[in-house]
Amino acid sequence: MQYDAIVIGAGLGGLTAGAKLAKEGKKVLLIEQHVVPGGCATTFKRRDFNVEVGLHEMDGLDKNDPKIKIFEDLGVFNNVEFVRVPEFYRYINPRVDIVVPDDYREAIDVLVKRFPNEERGIRRFFKVIMGIHKEVGRLPREKWKFIALLPVFPIFFRNVMLRENATLGPFLDSVIQDEDLKLVLLANLGYYHDNPYTMSLLVYSAAQGGYFSGGGHFIKGGSQKLSNYLAKVIEDNRGEVLLRHLVTSIITKGNKAIGVRYRKTSGKDTEMQEAFGDFVVANAAIPNVLNELLPPSEARDKLASVVAGQEISCSLISVYLCFKRPPKELGNKCYSTFVAGGDVSSQSDLVEGSRADWSKRWFVFVDYSQIDSQLAPENKGLGVICTLDYLSDWEGLSKEEYRAKKKEVAQVLIERLDKLIPGIKEEVELYEVGTPKTIKRYTLNPEGTAYGFAQIPKQVGRKRIQRKSPIENLYFASAWAMPSHGFSGVIIGGYSCAEEILRK
């Protein structure tokens, strides 16, 4: 069968690329190995609860957010409802308990009131990150390769390119003295990376500025609603979405990608099939494309040289909690609450704190009962405890050891949550644990990461792997390529990938 474009993987990047191409009249085939589309943008059922897998909140959706035009073009706003989250986050350590608003002007006021001696540094911090965020947002999508920009964007060069090699930790140290204030500002560092001293200031500012300019938004009913809708756009425009099918190789001719081989992931009929297309879009981990899908060639070797030495990011562990009643009835007042690690008193402590013992590791508790999430039955509640984790800590375990460790970790974290919200432990009706092994199982991502390559200076900006690969007609649309990870990054990247193909 011949197609205009074949998309490997139904994460948000592949779904967005496929939806845009299909909407523009291209015949699209999307192949996904999981039973539902979405990748990390999915939900699953447990009894009468609809459990959100990946989305706590999506940044932006203000007038300067490029996702606005993307969602308008694809009809998302007419079919998917977004709920504004009431605040950015609450941060707690033994010395500080503070709620940070999601408007940067209000956040400045709150932080200056709590840390009056740091007013100058607070204003400098927000001036820099909001300045970078706004200038990145002004770039036309086709210019987001961060190349050949200097004559056209002199302000961009001054405020962004000079910081392409800058990292977050040293910047904070240069403008803020109070360590608790640094920890407040770094509360949600885990949205992006595990180490402030290697976290790209450019990526952090572009993403964090989105929350401070447009706030956070939850997809009512869960992120599966968005994924299902984008899959429907493909199918409504004479495209095909094949679930439970795995792409085993990319077919090439010379230096050109011309199709894929694939098979069913289960059942009796698992015979290998082939499909051919003018373009192939890989919404898959680039290391997997390189090591498992591409045949040997000079172009593959060129891609290998680009990927060589790239560091893969950390992973996550999530304890999904189904409650007998909403946590807000127990006195919880915030949507996202970040609880500091037990031994963390300075920014430098965060480096080891992300791998600390479970009784001391930082975590965030997200309480969906604070909004109209439509995830839990009436008079019940849904929440999640989430923190950074690493696949290496879960490998080499037997099935019994794996289950026992999941139970142990969950119980430790639930006990800690009970200290934050007394009585909540008794309200847990059931829980489910998703580890880095879980993420790897359902997304096939190396190291079980949801972030792709680590957000460090040598792997961002102009050095980031581009959407167009060295193999002709093979493109990337995922967290592993331009512009970045996260719901916003992959949506923008997938749409931009489709635009590049349409221009060609």
Buried (B, 14 or more C-beta within 10 A) or exposed (E): EEBBBBBBBBBBBBBBBBBBBBBBEBBBBBBBBBEBBBBBBBBBEBEEBBBBBBBBBBBBBEEBBBBBEBBEEBBBEEBBBBBEBBBBBBBBBEEBEBBBBBBBEBBBEBBBEBBEEBEEBBBBBBBBBBBBBBBBBEBEBEBBBBEEBEEEBEEBBEBBBEBBBBBBBEBBBEBBEBBBBBBBBBBBBBBBBBBBBBBBBBBBBBBBBBBBBBBBBBBBBBBBBBBBBBBBBBBEBEBBBBBBBBBEBBBBEEBBBBBBBBBBBEEEEEEEBEBBBBBBBBBBBBBBBBEBBBEEBEBBEBBBEBBEEBEBBBBBBBBBBBBEBBBBBBEBBBBBBBBBBBEBBEBBBBBEBBBBEBEBBBBBBBBBBBBEBBBBEEEBBBBBBBBBBBBEBBEEBEEEEBEEBBEEBBBBBBEBBBEBBEEBBEBBBEBBBBBBBBBBEBBBBBBBBBBBBBBBBBBBBEBBBBBBBBBBBBBBBBBBBBBBBBBBBBBBBBBBBBBBBBEE
